[in-house]
């Protein structure tokens, strides 16, 4: 059974940092791409980035580029999202999702964000609230 479990959300002050984790199980981690997405009520889901061991340096949404970093620990089958200089607009529920690597592109050489429709397996989400 494919499982993705996000953790690390919470309340953070503007300018602060937070690291989200996405622990995965039930599939061969190296054959999959893991994406981070976020959503606020009434808005469409926004892609942040994705990472794959079969792809190059990740591409980021312009809204987070330079502030967020995606990384992975293949030994732990876990993907992280380091979020720095957080802003109130970053308040959202953050989701990680998995897809077989050839169904998406993550590398910045394609300059294309992952499409949520290409991701079949999703975690339950973790809430990040940025407020003073």
C-alpha positions in Angstrom: 0.0 0.0 0.0 1.3 3.4 -1.0 1.5 5.8 1.9 2.6 9.4 2.2 2.5 11.1 5.6 3.3 14.8 5.9 4.5 16.4 9.2 6.1 19.6 10.4 3.3 22.0 9.9 2.3 24.6 12.5 2.1 28.2 13.4 5.1 30.4 12.5 5.8 34.1 12.5 6.5 36.0 9.3 10.1 35.7 8.4 10.4 32.4 10.2 11.3 29.0 8.9 9.7 25.5 8.9 10.7 22.2 7.5 8.0 19.8 6.3 8.6 16.1 6.0 6.9 13.6 3.7 7.5 10.0 4.8 6.7 7.5 2.1 6.3 3.8 2.1 4.8 1.0 -0.1 6.7 1.7 -3.3 10.3 1.8 -4.7 11.3 5.3 -3.8 13.9 5.7 -6.5 11.4 5.1 -9.3 9.0 7.8 -8.1 8.8 11.6 -8.2 7.6 13.3 -5.1 5.9 16.7 -5.4 4.9 19.3 -2.9 1.7 21.2 -3.4 -0.4 23.6 -1.3 -3.9 24.8 -1.2 -6.0 27.3 0.7 -9.8 27.3 0.8 -11.5 28.6 -2.3 -8.3 28.5 -4.3 -6.8 26.0 -6.8 -4.1 23.7 -5.6 -0.7 25.2 -6.3 2.4 23.2 -7.3 5.5 24.2 -5.4 8.1 21.8 -6.7 9.0 18.1 -7.1 12.0 15.9 -6.8 13.1 12.7 -8.5 16.4 10.8 -8.3 16.1 10.4 -12.1 15.9 14.1 -12.8 18.0 17.2 -12.3 17.9 20.2 -10.0 14.2 20.9 -9.1 12.2 23.7 -10.5 10.2 25.9 -8.2 7.1 28.0 -8.4 8.1 31.7 -8.7 6.2 32.4 -5.5 8.6 30.3 -3.4 11.8 30.3 -5.4 14.8 31.4 -3.4 12.9 30.7 -0.1 11.9 27.0 -0.3 14.1 24.1 -0.9 13.0 20.5 -1.7 15.3 17.6 -0.8 15.2 13.9 -0.3 16.8 11.3 1.9 16.6 8.1 -0.2 17.7 5.9 2.7 14.7 7.1 4.6 12.3 7.4 1.6 11.5 10.8 2.9 11.2 14.1 1.1 11.6 17.5 2.8 10.5 21.0 2.1 12.6 23.6 3.9 10.7 26.8 4.0 12.5 30.1 4.9 11.4 33.7 5.1 7.8 32.6 5.4 5.1 35.1 4.5 1.4 35.3 5.4 0.6 34.3 1.8 2.4 31.0 2.5 -0.4 30.0 4.8 -2.0 26.9 3.4 -2.4 23.1 3.7 0.7 21.5 2.3 0.5 18.2 0.6 3.0 15.8 -0.8 2.2 13.4 -3.6 3.8 10.6 -5.5 3.9 9.5 -9.1 6.0 7.2 -11.2 9.0 9.3 -12.4 8.1 9.3 -16.1 4.7 10.9 -15.5 6.2 14.2 -14.6 9.2 16.4 -14.9 10.9 18.0 -11.9 14.1 19.4 -13.4 14.6 23.1 -13.9 15.9 22.5 -17.4 12.2 21.9 -18.4 11.1 25.1 -16.5 7.7 23.4 -15.8 5.9 22.8 -12.6 4.4 19.4 -11.8 0.7 18.9 -12.7 -1.3 17.6 -9.8 -3.4 15.4 -12.1 -0.3 13.3 -12.8 0.1 12.4 -9.2 -2.0 9.4 -8.1 -1.1 9.1 -4.4 -1.4 11.9 -1.8 -0.8 12.5 1.8 -3.4 13.9 4.2 -1.8 17.3 4.3 -0.2 19.4 7.0 -1.3 22.9 7.9 1.1 25.8 7.9 0.0 29.1 9.2 2.1 32.2 9.0 1.0 35.0 11.3 2.3 37.3 14.0 
